[in-house]
């Protein structure tokens, strides 16, 4: 089985048609058709079937496609590693991070790495959790610093950095800011600024309301953007949003509500995610070490973590 044929298989699966796959690959349609036929002869089963949506993988096809994606990424890793060694560009660090992760930890680690390795270069992506996982699994980044998913993700390894807690925050003039022991029931009539429902942060708070038999938060604004945008849109309004522990000291215009952790448990695990068994350049491994060292040195208040 040739790596080249597996690339053609992935193109057909991704585009849903032999014709579109051939256009993407810059090949003729018969050449791609022959490649798929070769694979089908090797496995002894059809890999695709046609329906109104186009070329749809069979059960055997889906299994081979999953393997092919892994082989493709491994092949790209090997080519990249050898290319970096040949070109002397082993100092490139490609990593993504969540906007709700502690900026001081991330930027401090990057600055330390730059001091230690002056030749290091960074490609950084600030994205929400699901987008980061997609970039990681797609091979666009080598490393992600974000919330560790509550369920295991295939082909992804996670190392815990620290535990933190999110807070419900409001403008300093909001009437709930000065109330003690705010109940979850008190929040049902409030309006919220939240990320899209696909984001684990949004799911977490909606699940908390649902577990108490309460309707989901009333959405005033849904924003698929970074932390600063969400927090800025709450300033001067009666809306609520969520804020990480790390960002609270810098937010003079927002205040956390006094909600007991047992009423709304917003603790989470922040960690380093990477593809299981993927190639990590030495400079990337050093960044991992620095993140762990700096995370261990940060003192976190137990009472604030619930």
Helices and strands as residue ranges (DSSP letters): H 3-15, H 18-25, H 29-43, E 48-51, E 54-57, H 59-87, E 92-97, H 103-116, E 121-126, H 129-137, E 143-147, E 156-171, G 175-178, G 184-187, E 191-194, H 200-211, E 218-222, H 227-234, E 239-244, H 245-248, E 254-256, E 267-275, H 282-297, G 302-305
